[in-house]
Amino acid sequence: MRGTFHYAGNPRALAPRGLATALLAPILAAGRIEIDYQRRGVAVERKADRSPVTAADREAEKIVVGALAVIAPDTPVVAEEAAAAGGLPPPAETYFLVDPLDGTRDFVEGSPDYTVNVALVRDGHPVFGMILAPARGELYVALGPGQAMMAHVDMEAAAVASPDFAALAWTPISVRTPPPDGLVALMSPWRPAEPVETWLSGRPVAGRRMAGSSYKFCLLARGDGDVYPQPGPTSEWDTAAGQAIVEAAGGVVLTRDGQRLGYGSGATNYGNPPFIAWGQPPG
């Protein structure tokens, strides 16, 4: 699966399902590489912002970005490691966002909470998202409003040359109605808890679940949590695929002023403002 990927049809006119079908092989290939690196160990480097990066990040990004160049050659790609190296394309109304290994710290520490994220942004909002949690064998996709799905994948068997999107046992997912005894908040084990607790103060929170990377969006979308506050810094490639999946599952991702989290902030290096993701927003 580390070779060249080929697609039939007109890649410039791919609908979300066609895009998901075309991305399946490269995303699984990226996840397989990450599993291999995590098992045997990998050296950790530091980027200019002191965040960790590994060879797995770079190799996975090369596969996914290379595939997108074939799938949609005229659509710009904003990818985390290329952006860190100064490789940002000019701003565009339609573009892909790629985080080849979201949760590098989880990955390095041996946690299964790391993901491969791909999203398509159009006119300021994500219209497609796909997230693979390789170590968990879980794949999530948003194909449009009300069309959020997940499937379990056998990553040991994922090295077959042509995985079949339609053959996977897809299950529709949706956000849940908050339980009467209170909300379950999704939080990162690597972020300071105090700002999150400040955001949650005054709300009926019954429990907290720690999870890394964009996997928190997946938990929210499938009804295993109710709210994910993020008062700290994030980038568009961290959130776009997860937002697409949460929204397709019936949830919302809002800024502090209650507006839908938007995209296209090339002037600020694709940084996000603080946001809070809800399964079902408060009335």
KEMIBA-977043 format. One record per residue (C-alpha): z, y, x. Coordinates in steps of 0.02 Angstrom, whole numbers, m for minus. Layout:
+--------+--------+--------+
!     c3 !     c2 !     c1 !
+--------+--------+--------+
!      Z !      Y !      X !
...
+--------+--------+--------+
% end
This chain:
+--------+--------+--------+
!     c3 !     c2 !     c1 !
+--------+--------+--------+
!      0 !      0 !      0 !
!     m2 !    117 !    149 !
!   m190 !    126 !    147 !
!   m315 !    234 !     53 !
!   m303 !    243 !   m137 !
!   m459 !    245 !   m245 !
!   m474 !    304 !   m425 !
!   m606 !    278 !   m558 !
!   m667 !    413 !   m676 !
!   m664 !    601 !   m659 !
!   m501 !    647 !   m570 !
!   m517 !    830 !   m616 !
!   m499 !    794 !   m801 !
!   m350 !    675 !   m794 !
!   m235 !    682 !   m944 !
!    m49 !    646 !   m913 !
!    m67 !    459 !   m942 !
!   m216 !    451 !   m825 !
!   m122 !    551 !   m696 !
!     28 !    434 !   m710 !
!    m87 !    284 !   m692 !
!   m169 !    357 !   m537 !
!     m2 !    406 !   m458 !
!     83 !    239 !   m484 !
!     20 !    155 !   m325 !
!     57 !    299 !   m205 !
!    228 !    333 !   m280 !
!    275 !    150 !   m265 !
!    208 !    150 !    m87 !
!    316 !    300 !    m43 !
!    468 !    216 !   m120 !
!    436 !     54 !    m27 !
!    431 !    148 !    138 !
!    595 !    234 !     98 !
!    679 !     68 !     58 !
!    617 !     m3 !    224 !
!    682 !    147 !    321 !
!    850 !    145 !    232 !
!    875 !    m39 !    273 !
!    840 !    m24 !    458 !
!    910 !    150 !    485 !
!    825 !    313 !    525 !
!    862 !    461 !    637 !
!    913 !    621 !    548 !
!    845 !    789 !    600 !
!    886 !    963 !    537 !
!    766 !   1088 !    464 !
!    781 !   1276 !    489 !
!    896 !   1288 !    337 !
!   1005 !   1148 !    412 !
!    960 !   1026 !    274 !
!    925 !    847 !    333 !
!    752 !    772 !    353 !
!    692 !    603 !    413 !
!    532 !    513 !    458 !
!    542 !    434 !    285 !
!    527 !    606 !    203 !
!    372 !    647 !    305 !
!    286 !    479 !    286 !
!    317 !    473 !     98 !
!    251 !    650 !     79 !
!     94 !    607 !    176 !
!     56 !    464 !     56 !
!     86 !    562 !   m105 !
!     m1 !    721 !    m50 !
!   m147 !    620 !     17 !
!   m164 !    532 !   m150 !
!   m160 !    697 !   m246 !
!   m301 !    762 !   m136 !
!   m407 !    621 !   m207 !
!   m340 !    626 !   m385 !
!   m358 !    814 !   m409 !
!   m443 !    890 !   m256 !
!   m452 !   1066 !   m328 !
!   m269 !   1078 !   m377 !
!   m148 !   1151 !   m248 !
!      2 !   1049 !   m194 !
!    170 !   1125 !   m149 !
!    266 !    991 !    m54 !
!    440 !   1008 !     20 !
!    409 !    959 !    200 !
!    244 !   1053 !    212 !
!    331 !   1206 !    139 !
!    471 !   1190 !    268 !
!    337 !   1194 !    403 !
!    256 !   1349 !    327 !
!    117 !   1257 !    238 !
!    120 !   1344 !     69 !
!    m43 !   1363 !    m29 !
!    m85 !   1528 !   m116 !
!      1 !   1548 !   m286 !
!    m93 !   1466 !   m429 !
!    m74 !   1447 !   m617 !
!    m89 !   1257 !   m602 !
!    m15 !   1161 !   m456 !
!     77 !   1004 !   m408 !
!    255 !   1000 !   m344 !
!    306 !    856 !   m231 !
!    477 !    810 !   m166 !
!    441 !    649 !    m72 !
!    623 !    605 !    m45 !
!    743 !    704 !   m152 !
!    922 !    669 !   m101 !
!    897 !    643 !     85 !
!   1085 !    650 !    110 !
!   1108 !    509 !    m17 !
!    971 !    413 !     72 !
!   1051 !    433 !    243 !
!   1223 !    385 !    177 !
!   1154 !    224 !    100 !
!   1171 !    281 !    m80 !
!   1038 !    225 !   m206 !
!   1032 !    400 !   m281 !
!    872 !    462 !   m200 !
!    705 !    488 !   m284 !
!    519 !    522 !   m265 !
!    468 !    669 !   m376 !
!    295 !    728 !   m429 !
!    264 !    862 !   m561 !
!    116 !    961 !   m626 !
!    150 !   1143 !   m670 !
!     36 !   1241 !   m783 !
!     62 !   1422 !   m837 !
!    240 !   1427 !   m772 !
!    309 !   1264 !   m840 !
!    304 !   1080 !   m794 !
!    185 !    983 !   m908 !
!    199 !    815 !   m820 !
!    334 !    732 !   m718 !
!    358 !    565 !   m631 !
!    516 !    509 !   m541 !
!    544 !    346 !   m448 !
!    719 !    293 !   m397 !
!    664 !    163 !   m268 !
!    832 !     84 !   m228 !
!    869 !     65 !   m413 !
!    697 !      2 !   m461 !
!    682 !    133 !   m598 !
!    529 !    235 !   m642 !
!    528 !    383 !   m763 !
!    382 !    480 !   m832 !
!    349 !    625 !   m951 !
!    180 !    621 !  m1035 !
!    211 !    762 !  m1159 !
!    332 !    816 !  m1297 !
!    427 !    666 !  m1362 !
!    345 !    553 !  m1233 !
!    479 !    518 !  m1103 !
!    485 !    338 !  m1043 !
!    565 !    229 !   m912 !
!    523 !     60 !   m838 !
!    606 !    m57 !   m715 !
!    498 !   m102 !   m567 !
!    517 !   m242 !   m442 !
!    507 !   m146 !   m279 !
!    498 !   m308 !   m181 !
!    338 !   m349 !   m274 !
!    276 !   m169 !   m277 !
!    173 !   m195 !   m120 !
!     32 !   m271 !   m223 !
!   m129 !   m176 !   m199 !
!   m155 !   m117 !   m378 !
!      1 !    m99 !   m486 !
!    m41 !    m86 !   m671 !
!     39 !     60 !   m764 !
!      1 !    m15 !   m935 !
!     76 !   m183 !   m887 !
!    249 !   m111 !   m853 !
!    379 !   m135 !   m989 !
!    397 !     48 !  m1038 !
!    545 !     99 !  m1145 !
!    551 !    267 !  m1236 !
!    703 !    370 !  m1187 !
!    787 !    517 !  m1271 !
!    939 !    627 !  m1252 !
!   1092 !    585 !  m1353 !
!   1200 !    676 !  m1477 !
!   1359 !    721 !  m1381 !
!   1503 !    603 !  m1423 !
!   1643 !    674 !  m1529 !
!   1772 !    654 !  m1392 !
!   1679 !    774 !  m1276 !
!   1535 !    798 !  m1154 !
!   1497 !    696 !   m999 !
!   1447 !    816 !   m860 !
!   1330 !    760 !   m722 !
!   1376 !    827 !   m551 !
!   1321 !    809 !   m370 !
!   1443 !    731 !   m247 !
!   1372 !    848 !   m112 !
!   1393 !   1015 !   m202 !
!   1554 !   1117 !   m218 !
!   1641 !   1068 !   m380 !
!   1726 !   1235 !   m413 !
!   1570 !   1334 !   m468 !
!   1520 !   1191 !   m584 !
!   1693 !   1182 !   m659 !
!   1687 !   1370 !   m689 !
!   1525 !   1348 !   m787 !
!   1604 !   1208 !   m887 !
!   1766 !   1299 !   m925 !
!   1797 !   1317 !  m1110 !
!   1680 !   1173 !  m1154 !
!   1743 !   1006 !  m1220 !
!   1712 !    900 !  m1064 !
!   1782 !    724 !  m1077 !
!   1711 !    653 !   m916 !
!   1613 !    684 !   m758 !
!   1485 !    571 !   m677 !
!   1430 !    594 !   m497 !
!   1248 !    565 !   m455 !
!   1131 !    629 !   m321 !
!    958 !    707 !   m321 !
!    848 !    724 !   m475 !
!    925 !    562 !   m538 !
!   1044 !    672 !   m638 !
!    896 !    729 !   m743 !
!    850 !    548 !   m775 !
!   1027 !    505 !   m831 !
!   1025 !    655 !   m948 !
!    855 !    609 !  m1020 !
!    906 !    430 !  m1058 !
!   1069 !    480 !  m1142 !
!   1193 !    437 !  m1005 !
!   1261 !    613 !   m995 !
!   1261 !    775 !  m1092 !
!   1253 !    922 !   m972 !
!   1199 !    952 !   m792 !
!   1253 !   1124 !   m725 !
!   1175 !   1184 !   m563 !
!   1245 !   1352 !   m507 !
!   1188 !   1326 !   m327 !
!   1020 !   1348 !   m241 !
!    878 !   1229 !   m278 !
!    689 !   1231 !   m256 !
!    552 !   1202 !   m382 !
!    508 !   1032 !   m307 !
!    689 !    978 !   m338 !
!    682 !   1010 !   m524 !
!    507 !   1013 !   m600 !
!    483 !    826 !   m627 !
!    660 !    808 !   m693 !
!    640 !    956 !   m809 !
!    478 !    884 !   m878 !
!    566 !    719 !   m914 !
!    720 !    800 !   m993 !
!    613 !    911 !  m1103 !
!    501 !    766 !  m1156 !
!    660 !    672 !  m1202 !
!    719 !    814 !  m1314 !
!    828 !    914 !  m1195 !
!    818 !   1088 !  m1121 !
!    838 !   1168 !   m949 !
!    898 !   1348 !   m960 !
!    941 !   1491 !   m844 !
!   1103 !   1588 !   m857 !
!   1025 !   1706 !   m985 !
!    969 !   1563 !  m1096 !
!    785 !   1565 !  m1047 !
!    685 !   1409 !  m1010 !
!    682 !   1379 !   m822 !
!    511 !   1437 !   m762 !
!    399 !   1403 !   m613 !
!    277 !   1492 !   m501 !
!    399 !   1585 !   m389 !
!    288 !   1578 !   m236 !
!    345 !   1752 !   m186 !
!    521 !   1684 !   m162 !
!    468 !   1522 !    m76 !
!    479 !   1426 !   m240 !
!    667 !   1447 !   m259 !
!    754 !   1423 !   m426 !
!    889 !   1529 !   m506 !
!   1048 !   1442 !   m564 !
!   1018 !   1335 !   m717 !
!   1101 !   1216 !   m838 !
!   1015 !   1064 !   m914 !
!   1071 !   1005 !  m1085 !
!   1035 !    847 !  m1179 !
!   1070 !    942 !  m1338 !
!   1110 !   1126 !  m1311 !
!   1263 !   1202 !  m1392 !
!   1232 !   1286 !  m1559 !
+--------+--------+--------+
% end
